[in-house]
Amino acid sequence: PPQNRNIYLSVDLDKYKPGETMRLFFSGVSDYPFGVKETFVLKKEDHKVAEINPEFKTKKTISGNCYPIETRAEARFIYWKIPAENIPYNDKLTLEVTFCNPVTPLMPEKIDSRVFLITK
């Protein structure tokens, strides 16, 4: 069984402007539930730019900064409102997500989203 070996994080568009809301979603998910750290890392190349706290579809009480994703709908509707300040413009950016309990033996510890740009 795949055990989330091919899980990846997508963004709904290639380019965004400050103040817009990005929709994030997991694809390639074969096994539920799994957990993600509720803080994602915004990266330029392999360097941390900022930490972000996206909004998840379902409000839940979490323990230890590990947000449980229990259904396909929860994996497909994660949002981040891009701030107007302190964001690198016109650079290739990714979001890094770290997985937490429960994690399958073949699931990666962390992954980067596909690349996107924030333009003025």
Backbone as a printed PyTorch tensor [residue, N CA C, xyz], in Angstrom:
tensor([[[  0.8200,  -1.2120,   0.0000],
         [  0.0000,   0.0000,   0.0000],
         [  0.8560,   1.2650,   0.0000]],

        [[  0.3800,   2.3340,  -0.6270],
         [  1.1600,   3.5660,  -0.7520],
         [  1.5150,   4.2380,   0.5780]],

        [[  0.6320,   4.1980,   1.5770],
         [  0.8940,   4.7980,   2.8930],
         [  1.3570,   6.2520,   2.8030]],

        [[  0.7030,   7.0270,   1.9390],
         [  0.9960,   8.4610,   1.7790],
         [  2.4160,   8.7460,   1.2900]],

        [[  3.0370,   7.7790,   0.6630],
         [  4.3900,   7.9650,   0.1410],
         [  4.4380,   9.0840,  -0.9040]],

        [[  3.3500,   9.2560,  -1.6830],
         [  3.3270,  10.2290,  -2.7790],
         [  2.5320,  11.4890,  -2.4480]],

        [[  2.3770,  11.8050,  -1.1880],
         [  1.6110,  12.9820,  -0.7820],
         [  2.3390,  14.2550,  -1.2080]],

        [[  1.5850,  15.2350,  -1.6830],
         [  2.1950,  16.5250,  -1.9970],
         [  1.2160,  17.6490,  -1.6980]],

        [[  1.7440,  18.8550,  -1.5830],
         [  0.9630,  20.0400,  -1.2480],
         [  0.9240,  20.9580,  -2.4620]],

        [[ -0.2830,  21.2700,  -2.9040],
         [ -0.4660,  22.1560,  -4.0550],
         [ -1.0530,  23.4800,  -3.6090]],

        [[ -0.8980,  24.4710,  -4.4630],
         [ -1.5370,  25.7740,  -4.2810],
         [ -2.4470,  25.9790,  -5.4870]],

        [[ -3.5190,  26.7630,  -5.3110],
         [ -4.5190,  26.8510,  -6.3770],
         [ -4.0990,  27.7050,  -7.5690]],

        [[ -3.1560,  28.6220,  -7.3940],
         [ -2.6980,  29.4840,  -8.4860],
         [ -1.1710,  29.5140,  -8.5360]],

        [[ -0.6360,  30.0630,  -9.6230],
         [  0.8150,  30.2250,  -9.7450],
         [  1.2910,  31.5630,  -9.2010]],

        [[  0.4170,  32.5920,  -9.2740],
         [  0.7840,  33.9490,  -8.8440],
         [ -0.2950,  34.5180,  -7.9340]],

        [[  0.1660,  35.2740,  -6.9450],
         [ -0.7300,  35.9150,  -5.9820],
         [ -0.2940,  37.3540,  -5.7690]],

        [[ -1.2050,  38.1380,  -5.2210],
         [ -0.9060,  39.5110,  -4.8080],
         [ -1.1050,  39.6030,  -3.3010]],

        [[ -0.4110,  40.5350,  -2.6360],
         [ -0.6260,  40.7240,  -1.2020],
         [ -2.1140,  40.9670,  -0.9230]],

        [[ -2.6050,  40.3740,   0.1460],
         [ -4.0060,  40.5130,   0.5220],
         [ -4.9020,  39.4310,  -0.0500]],

        [[ -4.4250,  38.7010,  -1.0570],
         [ -5.2250,  37.6050,  -1.6100],
         [ -5.1440,  36.3890,  -0.6950]],

        [[ -6.1130,  35.5080,  -0.8510],
         [ -6.1310,  34.2770,  -0.0710],
         [ -5.7500,  33.1080,  -0.9670]],

        [[ -4.7510,  32.3770,  -0.5290],
         [ -4.2630,  31.1970,  -1.2350],
         [ -4.9940,  29.9720,  -0.6860]],

        [[ -5.4240,  29.0850,  -1.5900],
         [ -5.9680,  27.8060,  -1.1350],
         [ -4.8910,  26.7520,  -1.3190]],

        [[ -4.6360,  26.0150,  -0.2620],
         [ -3.6640,  24.9240,  -0.2590],
         [ -4.4300,  23.6160,  -0.1810]],

        [[ -3.8960,  22.5810,  -0.7910],
         [ -4.5630,  21.2880,  -0.6850],
         [ -3.5620,  20.1540,  -0.8800]],

        [[ -3.8120,  19.0850,  -0.1430],
         [ -2.9810,  17.8940,  -0.2500],
         [ -3.5370,  16.9960,  -1.3430]],

        [[ -2.6440,  16.4330,  -2.1360],
         [ -2.9980,  15.4550,  -3.1640],
         [ -2.1270,  14.2270,  -2.9500]],

        [[ -2.5000,  13.1570,  -3.6100],
         [ -1.7320,  11.9250,  -3.4810],
         [ -1.8910,  11.2700,  -2.1230]],

        [[ -2.9720,  11.6100,  -1.4170],
         [ -3.2060,  11.0430,  -0.0830],
         [ -3.8610,   9.6780,  -0.2420]],

        [[ -3.2710,   8.6750,   0.3560],
         [ -3.8380,   7.3290,   0.2910],
         [ -4.3980,   6.8820,   1.6330]],

        [[ -3.9370,   7.4890,   2.7210],
         [ -4.3400,   7.0300,   4.0520],
         [ -4.6940,   8.2020,   4.9580]],

        [[ -5.8570,   8.1150,   5.5670],
         [ -6.2950,   9.0610,   6.6000],
         [ -6.4580,   8.2840,   7.8890]],

        [[ -6.3290,   8.9250,   9.0380],
         [ -5.9280,  10.3160,   9.2370],
         [ -4.4130,  10.4760,   9.2020]],

        [[ -3.9930,  11.7300,   9.0790],
         [ -2.5930,  12.0910,   9.2710],
         [ -2.5910,  13.4680,   9.9000]],

        [[ -1.4690,  13.8610,  10.4580],
         [ -1.3930,  15.1530,  11.1230],
         [ -0.3570,  16.0480,  10.4750]],

        [[ -0.5850,  17.3680,  10.5990],
         [  0.3870,  18.3540,  10.1290],
         [  0.6420,  19.3450,  11.2510]],

        [[  1.8680,  19.8070,  11.3470],
         [  2.1600,  20.8970,  12.2770],
         [  1.3750,  22.1070,  11.8050]],

        [[  0.7240,  22.8070,  12.7210],
         [ -0.1660,  23.8950,  12.2990],
         [  0.5780,  25.1270,  11.8080]],

        [[  1.8870,  25.1850,  12.0200],
         [  2.7020,  26.2720,  11.4930],
         [  3.4630,  25.7620,  10.2780]],

        [[  3.2900,  26.4330,   9.1350],
         [  4.0120,  26.1060,   7.9120],
         [  5.1610,  27.1010,   7.7620]],

        [[  6.1690,  26.7450,   6.9750],
         [  7.3300,  27.6090,   6.7640],
         [  7.3170,  28.1210,   5.3230]],

        [[  7.3170,  29.4400,   5.1760],
         [  7.4460,  30.0730,   3.8620],
         [  8.9290,  30.1050,   3.5280]],

        [[  9.2860,  29.5700,   2.3510],
         [ 10.6940,  29.4670,   1.9820],
         [ 10.9590,  30.0890,   0.6150]],

        [[ 12.1210,  30.7190,   0.5200],
         [ 12.6700,  31.1880,  -0.7560],
         [ 13.8940,  30.3270,  -0.9940]],

        [[ 13.8640,  29.5460,  -2.0630],
         [ 14.8550,  28.5070,  -2.2900],
         [ 14.8160,  27.5990,  -1.0650]],

        [[ 15.9100,  27.3760,  -0.3880],
         [ 15.8670,  26.5230,   0.8040],
         [ 15.9880,  27.3230,   2.0880]],

        [[ 15.7170,  28.6150,   2.0290],
         [ 15.8870,  29.4800,   3.1950],
         [ 14.5370,  29.9000,   3.7620]],

        [[ 14.4270,  29.8140,   5.0620],
         [ 13.1950,  30.2110,   5.7420],
         [ 13.0110,  31.7190,   5.6450]],

        [[ 11.8260,  32.1440,   5.1940],
         [ 11.4840,  33.5560,   5.0970],
         [ 10.5820,  33.9510,   6.2620]],

        [[  9.6080,  33.0820,   6.5670],
         [  8.6440,  33.3830,   7.6280],
         [  7.9220,  32.1050,   8.0230]],

        [[  7.2670,  32.1610,   9.1620],
         [  6.3520,  31.1010,   9.5710],
         [  4.9410,  31.6180,   9.3690]],

        [[  4.0600,  30.7540,   8.8900],
         [  2.6700,  31.1520,   8.6790],
         [  1.7520,  30.1680,   9.3920]],

        [[  0.5760,  30.6360,   9.7260],
         [ -0.4440,  29.7880,  10.3380],
         [ -1.6760,  29.7970,   9.4450]],

        [[ -1.7950,  28.8020,   8.5720],
         [ -2.9500,  28.7590,   7.6810],
         [ -4.2320,  28.4490,   8.4550]],

        [[ -5.3550,  28.7140,   7.8120],
         [ -6.6580,  28.3930,   8.4000],
         [ -7.1370,  27.0820,   7.8030]],

        [[ -7.5580,  26.1880,   8.6720],
         [ -8.0470,  24.8900,   8.2350],
         [ -9.5660,  24.9150,   8.1320]],

        [[-10.1230,  24.0730,   7.2700],
         [-11.5640,  24.0230,   7.0170],
         [-12.3510,  23.8110,   8.3010]],

        [[-11.8900,  22.9170,   9.1360],
         [-12.6020,  22.5720,  10.3570],
         [-11.8190,  23.0780,  11.5550]],

        [[-12.4800,  23.8090,  12.4300],
         [-11.8370,  24.2700,  13.6640],
         [-11.8110,  23.1000,  14.6370]],

        [[-10.6470,  22.7970,  15.1610],
         [-10.4990,  21.6670,  16.0800],
         [ -9.6160,  22.0660,  17.2410]],

        [[ -9.8070,  21.3770,  18.3290],
         [ -8.8720,  21.4870,  19.4350],
         [ -7.7190,  20.5530,  19.1060]],

        [[ -6.5120,  21.0900,  19.1330],
         [ -5.3650,  20.2650,  18.7700],
         [ -4.4500,  20.1000,  19.9710]],

        [[ -3.6390,  19.0810,  19.9030],
         [ -2.6750,  18.8780,  20.9820],
         [ -1.2730,  18.8890,  20.3990]],

        [[ -0.3860,  19.5920,  21.0710],
         [  1.0220,  19.5870,  20.6720],
         [  1.2970,  20.1630,  19.3020]],

        [[  0.5220,  21.1500,  18.8470],
         [  0.7590,  21.7980,  17.5610],
         [  0.5700,  20.8480,  16.3800]],

        [[ -0.1440,  19.7380,  16.5770],
         [ -0.3770,  18.7630,  15.5130],
         [ -1.8550,  18.7800,  15.1380]],

        [[ -2.1460,  19.2860,  13.9390],
         [ -3.5270,  19.3930,  13.4770],
         [ -3.9080,  18.1100,  12.7380]],

        [[ -4.9580,  17.4110,  13.1860],
         [ -5.3490,  16.1640,  12.5190],
         [ -6.1560,  16.4190,  11.2460]],

        [[ -5.7500,  15.7960,  10.1630],
         [ -6.4980,  15.8340,   8.9030],
         [ -7.1400,  14.4590,   8.7690]],

        [[ -8.4590,  14.4390,   8.9180],
         [ -9.1570,  13.1570,   9.0100],
         [ -9.9480,  12.7860,   7.7650]],

        [[-10.2230,  13.7680,   6.8970],
         [-11.0330,  13.4950,   5.7080],
         [-10.4190,  14.1750,   4.4870]],

        [[-10.8840,  13.7490,   3.3260],
         [-10.4260,  14.3560,   2.0760],
         [-10.7840,  15.8390,   2.0350]],

        [[-11.9780,  16.1950,   2.5020],
         [-12.3970,  17.6040,   2.5010],
         [-11.4560,  18.4530,   3.3530]],

        [[-11.0420,  17.9410,   4.5010],
         [-10.1140,  18.6920,   5.3530],
         [ -8.7580,  18.8560,   4.6820]],

        [[ -8.3680,  17.9040,   3.8590],
         [ -7.0830,  17.9700,   3.1580],
         [ -7.1260,  18.9190,   1.9620]],

        [[ -8.3260,  19.2830,   1.4970],
         [ -8.4560,  20.0650,   0.2670],
         [ -8.7620,  21.5370,   0.4940]],

        [[ -9.0660,  21.9280,   1.7300],
         [ -9.4800,  23.3130,   1.9810],
         [ -8.7000,  23.9160,   3.1410]],

        [[ -7.4980,  24.3710,   2.8320],
         [ -6.6160,  25.0370,   3.7890],
         [ -6.3080,  26.4000,   3.1670]],

        [[ -6.4130,  27.4610,   3.9600],
         [ -6.2990,  28.8120,   3.4080],
         [ -5.2290,  29.6230,   4.1240]],

        [[ -4.5700,  30.5000,   3.3540],
         [ -3.6200,  31.4550,   3.9190],
         [ -3.8460,  32.8010,   3.2650]],

        [[ -4.1530,  33.8050,   4.0780],
         [ -4.2880,  35.1780,   3.5730],
         [ -2.8940,  35.7870,   3.5440]],

        [[ -2.4560,  36.1590,   2.3650],
         [ -1.1050,  36.6800,   2.1700],
         [ -1.0330,  38.0900,   2.7450]],

        [[ -0.1010,  38.3410,   3.6540],
         [ -0.0120,  39.6780,   4.2480],
         [  0.4780,  40.7150,   3.2370]],

        [[  0.2300,  41.9670,   3.5620],
         [  0.6230,  43.0610,   2.6680],
         [  2.0810,  43.4650,   2.8550]],

        [[  2.6840,  43.0660,   3.9720],
         [  4.0490,  43.4980,   4.2770],
         [  4.9400,  42.3060,   4.5950]],

        [[  6.2410,  42.5570,   4.5090],
         [  7.2710,  41.5840,   4.8880],
         [  7.1820,  40.2710,   4.1130]],

        [[  6.8670,  40.3900,   2.8300],
         [  6.7930,  39.2200,   1.9640],
         [  7.7150,  39.4720,   0.7690]],

        [[  8.5330,  38.4920,   0.3830],
         [  9.3830,  38.6890,  -0.7940],
         [  8.5520,  38.6640,  -2.0800]],

        [[  8.7600,  39.6630,  -2.9170],
         [  8.0260,  39.7640,  -4.1740],
         [  8.8520,  39.2240,  -5.3300]],

        [[  8.1550,  38.6390,  -6.2790],
         [  8.7480,  38.1730,  -7.5330],
         [  9.8590,  37.1490,  -7.3360]],

        [[  9.7910,  36.4080,  -6.2620],
         [ 10.7330,  35.3190,  -6.0180],
         [  9.9710,  34.0020,  -6.0220]],

        [[ 10.6510,  32.9470,  -6.3980],
         [ 10.0390,  31.6230,  -6.3390],
         [  9.9520,  31.2050,  -4.8720]],

        [[  8.7320,  30.9550,  -4.4130],
         [  8.4910,  30.6100,  -3.0180],
         [  7.8300,  29.2450,  -2.9190]],

        [[  8.0040,  28.6060,  -1.7650],
         [  7.2940,  27.3710,  -1.4460],
         [  6.8580,  27.4410,   0.0100]],

        [[  5.9480,  26.5580,   0.3670],
         [  5.5630,  26.3780,   1.7620],
         [  5.9830,  24.9790,   2.1810]],

        [[  6.6650,  24.8990,   3.3020],
         [  7.0850,  23.6090,   3.8420],
         [  6.1100,  23.2060,   4.9380]],

        [[  5.6350,  21.9800,   4.8660],
         [  4.7500,  21.4420,   5.8950],
         [  5.4370,  20.2270,   6.5150]],

        [[  5.3250,  20.1290,   7.8350],
         [  5.8890,  19.0050,   8.5770],
         [  4.7460,  18.1350,   9.0680]],

        [[  4.8770,  16.8450,   8.8750],
         [  3.8440,  15.9060,   9.3030],
         [  4.0940,  15.4600,  10.7380]],

        [[  3.0230,  15.0810,  11.4020],
         [  3.1080,  14.5890,  12.7800],
         [  2.0740,  13.4780,  12.9440]],

        [[  1.9480,  12.9520,  14.1090],
         [  1.0980,  11.7740,  14.3420],
         [ -0.2990,  11.9430,  13.8060]],

        [[ -0.8880,  10.8920,  13.2620],
         [ -0.2180,   9.6400,  12.9090],
         [  0.4320,   9.7370,  11.5290]],

        [[  1.5960,   9.1900,  11.4340],
         [  2.3310,   9.1760,  10.1700],
         [  2.6030,   7.7190,   9.8070]],

        [[  2.4120,   7.3720,   8.5480],
         [  2.6890,   6.0040,   8.1140],
         [  4.2000,   5.8290,   7.9390]],

        [[  4.6780,   4.5980,   7.9500],
         [  6.1250,   4.3680,   7.8310],
         [  6.7440,   4.9110,   6.5410]],

        [[  5.9890,   4.9750,   5.4560],
         [  6.5410,   5.4210,   4.1770],
         [  6.2880,   6.8970,   3.8910]],

        [[  5.5380,   7.5640,   4.7440],
         [  5.1990,   8.9700,   4.5300],
         [  6.4190,   9.8430,   4.8160]],

        [[  6.6650,  10.8660,   3.9930],
         [  7.8100,  11.7440,   4.2750],
         [  7.5970,  12.5310,   5.5660]],

        [[  8.6820,  12.9390,   6.1880],
         [  8.6080,  13.7360,   7.4170],
         [  8.0920,  15.1370,   7.1160]],

        [[  8.5150,  15.6880,   5.9880],
         [  8.0740,  17.0200,   5.5640],
         [  8.1360,  17.0990,   4.0520]],

        [[  7.3670,  18.0540,   3.4990],
         [  7.3570,  18.2710,   2.0540],
         [  7.2470,  19.7670,   1.7810]],

        [[  7.6270,  20.1680,   0.5730],
         [  7.4400,  21.5400,   0.1080],
         [  6.2970,  21.5690,  -0.8980]],

        [[  5.5600,  22.6670,  -0.8840],
         [  4.5030,  22.8640,  -1.8740],
         [  5.1270,  23.0720,  -3.2450]],

        [[  4.2700,  23.1370,  -4.2170],
         [  4.7720,  23.5320,  -5.5290],
         [  5.0790,  25.0260,  -5.4840]],

        [[  5.9000,  25.4830,  -6.3910],
         [  6.4030,  26.8610,  -6.4080],
         [  5.2900,  27.8360,  -6.7880]],

        [[  5.3250,  29.0280,  -6.1660],
         [  4.4000,  30.1120,  -6.5030],
         [  5.1300,  31.4410,  -6.3660]],

        [[  4.5270,  32.5010,  -6.9120],
         [  5.0750,  33.8620,  -6.8360],
         [  4.0780,  34.7730,  -6.1460]],

        [[  4.5990,  35.7750,  -5.4560],
         [  3.7780,  36.8670,  -4.9420],
         [  4.2630,  38.1140,  -5.6620]],

        [[  3.3530,  38.7690,  -6.3830],
         [  3.7120,  39.9460,  -7.1720],
         [  2.9750,  41.1680,  -6.6470]],

        [[  3.5180,  42.3450,  -6.9270],
         [  2.8490,  43.5860,  -6.4860],
         [  1.7490,  43.9630,  -7.4470]]])
